[in-house]
């Protein structure tokens, strides 16, 4: 597995680093398997690179140590390869405000060999410039659209309304001051205004990885009213714990990365081409109106997507 090549794509192509730029690699004892190759790539490109390895944070959104946060403020480029995400931290937001270009690579998976295989052969190997062009083409096609109907052979048949809300994009490219992205990149997404119907999730789901069998969700007025199948009991327990807002359909996403694969690692799974994902819970960070400490994505493979009455072939944009 050639992780060195993927690390170079991340640093050179995705982040656009230049010789002598200050590049900070933030990692931890779990994800240094990716952090170290990223640092080596930055050194090879002639950057003024700094490597900082911290104790793993206990949850996504937990702030890094002050020394890390302070160093992020002084960097031109920050790549955070960590167990849990630093995306929703003040440290990340403050560094972006000051002008840093930042990429987050959060992977909780304990199987290091699987993580190395994913990073070496999956979505990081995409042609990122071409993928950005394809994402922009689809966004132009979807401009001013308002309703989607999505069906699958497994029984998904759901209507999603989103008039007045714009799709966001994650291209994996952060070349401009203050840019922020996830790696691997490759999706468009929005917060729906209303959702009704049935969704059959047959890929991965939330923190549970690949499902052993499909999970069926019945949705009424943007809320899950029943769940049946693999992990349904776990999901109902979460609903019981967090209340009605956890039942919210928070996101419609479309995977746009042609080399991404389903690994059971959501960071990449939601980017797989010719898939859509439906998320439950919080969507305040991208234009939604529900705040709850939960965001579970569910991957639906091989969908038929109809936008404002016209079928869209997602493969035409890969």
Residue, then its C-alpha position, 0 to 999 in steps of 0.5 A: x500500500x502506497x500511503x506516501x502517494x496519498x499523503x502527497x495528493x493531500x498536501x500538494x493537490x488538495x491543500x496546494x502547499x508551496x515551498x517554505x509555507x508553514x504547514x502544521x500536522x496535528x495528529x494523535x497516538x491513534x492516527x499518527x499512521x496517517x499523520x507521519x506520512x503527511x508530515x514527510x510529504x510536507x518536508x519533501x515539498x520544502x515546507x516549514x513543517x511542524x508535527x504535533x502529536x497529542x493525546x486523543x480527544x474523547x469526543x468530536x468537538x473537544x478542543x485540542x491542547x492550548x499548545x496545538x491551538x496556538x500553533x494552528x494560529x501561526x500556520x498557513x496550512x493545518x492538516x488534522x489527522x485525528x481519531x475524532x474530529x477537530x472540525x467543530x472546535x474554536x481552535x479550528x474556527x479561529x485558525x481559519x479566521x486568521x487565514x489558515x487553510x485547514x483539512x480534517x481527517x477524523x477516523x475512529x476505526x481501530x483496524x489500522x490495516x483497514x485505515x491504511x488500505x482506505x487512505x492508500x487506495x480509496x477516495x484520496x486517489x481521486x483526480x481532485x481538480x476533475x472532481x471539483x469540475x464535476x461537482x460544480x457541474x452538478x451544482x449548476x444543474x441543481x441550481x434553483x431546484x426544490x424537490x427530489x424523489x429518491x427510489x431504490x430497488x430495496x424499497x426506498x421511496x422518499x420525497x425531499x423538499x428543499x426549496x430556498x436552501x442551497x447545496x453546499x460542496x466539499x471538494x477536498x480542495x482548500x487553496x484559498x485563505x481560510x478554506x476548510x475541507x474534509x479529506x477525502x472530499x467529494x460530496x454536495x449536501x443541504x438541510x431539507x425543509x421537509x421529508x416524507x416516505x421510506x428510506x432503506x439504508x444499505x451501506x453504513x450508518x452512523x458510528x456503527x459501520x457497515x450494516x449487516x442487513x438494511x435499516x428501514x426508516x419511515x419518515x413523516x414531516x421530516x421526522x423518523x416515526x419508525x425504524x426496522x432492521x439492523x441497528x433499529x433498537x440502537x437508534x430507538x434508544x438514541x431517540x429515547x435519550x435525546x428526544x424528538x430532535x434526534x428524529x430530524x432528517x438533517x441532511x440530503x447528501x450526494x456522494x461525488x468521489x469516483x474512487x471512494x469505496x464503502x469501508x464502514x468508515x463514514x468519512x469516506x463512505x458518504x463520498x462514494x459516487x452514485x450514492x446518497x446519504x440521509x442524516x439524522x439529528x443536527x444540521x445547524x452548521x449548514x443552514x438547518x434549524x435543529x441543534x442536538x448532540x447527534x448527527x448520524x449519516x446513512x448511506x443508500x446505494x444505487x439510487x434513482x434520483x429525480x429532481x423537479x420531475x427530471x431524472x438525474x444520472x449521477x454517474x454522468x458527474x463522476 
